[in-house]
Amino acid sequence: MTLVNFLIGNEDMHLKNFSLINRAGKIELSPAYDLVNTSIVMGETQEEIALPMMGKKRKLDRSVLVDYFGGKRLRLKDKVVARVLREIQEALPAWKEMITRSFMDSETKARYERLMLSRHHRLFP
């Protein structure tokens, strides 16, 4: 979810937007909600995420989001990280198509796609 929010420009994904559900004694992350491109809706800010990583809220890249957060903080196995990154890569054409089909005006669609592609290139240089 952190990578998705970074890519779509949701700069307001704070702790109140992450919830846990207890299902039959198993605690799991709730389905995602409040996914909005705040960068376009609220105007671009100096921040790219609401919660800092390595003391940073902007100028994030793969070393911070994947290596540090995914690897060191979450301790995700390399295999899991590779799968998630592959899924994001494979989803990019569908994301672009959803932007194209949306009800946003042409200028907003272009801004949204530019932001998403710019951030995508920082994850996949």
C-alpha positions as CSV (number, residue, x, y, z in Angstrom):
1,M,0.0,0.0,0.0
2,T,2.9,2.4,0.7
3,L,4.2,1.9,-2.8
4,V,0.8,2.3,-4.4
5,N,0.1,5.5,-2.4
6,F,3.5,6.9,-3.4
7,L,2.9,6.1,-7.1
8,I,-0.6,7.6,-7.2
9,G,0.3,10.8,-5.3
10,N,-1.6,10.1,-2.1
11,E,0.5,12.3,0.2
12,D,-2.1,12.0,3.0
13,M,-1.8,8.3,3.9
14,H,-1.4,8.7,7.6
15,L,-1.8,6.1,10.4
16,K,-5.6,6.7,10.6
17,N,-5.8,5.3,7.0
18,F,-4.4,1.9,8.0
19,S,-6.6,-0.4,10.0
20,L,-6.5,-3.9,11.3
21,I,-9.4,-6.4,11.3
22,N,-9.7,-9.4,13.7
23,R,-11.3,-12.3,11.8
24,A,-11.7,-15.5,13.8
25,G,-8.7,-14.7,15.9
26,K,-6.5,-13.7,13.0
27,I,-5.4,-10.1,12.8
28,E,-4.9,-8.7,9.3
29,L,-4.6,-5.4,7.5
30,S,-8.0,-4.1,6.4
31,P,-8.9,-3.5,2.7
32,A,-7.5,-0.2,1.5
33,Y,-9.6,3.0,1.7
34,D,-9.2,6.8,1.3
35,L,-7.0,6.4,-1.8
36,V,-6.9,9.8,-3.4
37,N,-4.3,11.6,-5.5
38,T,-4.0,14.5,-3.0
39,S,-1.2,15.9,-5.0
40,I,-3.7,16.9,-7.7
41,V,-6.8,17.4,-5.5
42,M,-5.1,19.6,-2.9
43,G,-2.3,21.0,-4.9
44,E,1.3,19.9,-4.9
45,T,3.1,20.2,-1.6
46,Q,6.6,19.7,-0.4
47,E,5.8,16.2,0.9
48,E,5.3,13.0,-1.1
49,I,4.2,10.9,1.9
50,A,2.6,11.6,5.2
51,L,4.7,9.3,7.3
52,P,8.5,9.8,7.1
53,M,10.9,7.1,6.1
54,M,14.5,7.4,7.1
55,G,13.6,10.9,8.2
56,K,12.4,11.9,4.7
57,K,8.9,12.8,3.4
58,R,10.1,13.7,-0.1
59,K,12.7,12.9,-2.7
60,L,12.0,9.2,-2.1
61,D,13.4,6.5,-4.3
62,R,13.8,2.8,-4.4
63,S,16.6,2.7,-1.8
64,V,14.2,4.3,0.8
65,L,10.9,2.7,-0.2
66,V,12.0,-0.8,-1.2
67,D,15.4,-1.4,0.4
68,Y,15.0,0.4,3.6
69,F,11.2,0.2,4.3
70,G,10.5,-3.2,2.6
71,G,13.8,-4.9,3.4
72,K,15.1,-3.5,6.7
73,R,11.9,-2.2,8.5
74,L,9.3,-4.8,7.3
75,R,11.8,-7.5,6.9
76,L,10.1,-8.8,3.7
77,K,11.9,-11.6,2.0
78,D,13.6,-10.8,-1.4
79,K,11.1,-13.2,-3.1
80,V,8.1,-11.2,-1.7
81,V,9.6,-7.8,-2.7
82,A,10.4,-9.1,-6.2
83,R,6.8,-10.3,-6.6
84,V,5.3,-7.0,-5.4
85,L,7.6,-5.0,-7.7
86,R,6.7,-7.3,-10.6
87,E,3.0,-6.9,-10.0
88,I,3.4,-3.1,-9.9
89,Q,5.3,-3.2,-13.2
90,E,2.7,-5.4,-14.8
91,A,-0.2,-3.2,-13.5
92,L,1.2,0.1,-15.0
93,P,-0.5,-0.2,-18.4
94,A,-3.9,-0.8,-16.6
95,W,-3.3,2.2,-14.3
96,K,-2.6,4.4,-17.3
97,E,-5.8,3.0,-19.0
98,M,-7.8,3.8,-15.9
99,I,-6.5,7.4,-15.9
100,T,-7.5,7.7,-19.6
101,R,-11.0,6.3,-19.0
102,S,-11.6,8.5,-15.9
103,F,-13.9,11.5,-15.8
104,M,-11.1,13.9,-15.1
105,D,-10.5,16.7,-17.6
106,S,-7.6,16.3,-20.0
107,E,-5.3,18.5,-18.1
108,T,-5.8,16.7,-14.9
109,K,-5.4,13.3,-16.6
110,A,-2.1,14.5,-18.0
111,R,-0.9,15.8,-14.6
112,Y,-1.9,12.5,-13.0
113,E,0.0,10.4,-15.5
114,R,3.1,12.6,-15.4
115,L,3.2,12.3,-11.6
116,M,2.7,8.6,-11.6
117,L,5.3,8.0,-14.3
118,S,7.8,10.3,-12.6
119,R,7.5,8.3,-9.4
120,H,7.5,5.0,-11.2
121,H,10.8,5.9,-12.8
122,R,12.2,6.5,-9.3
123,L,11.2,3.1,-8.2
124,F,12.3,1.4,-11.5
125,P,15.3,3.4,-12.7
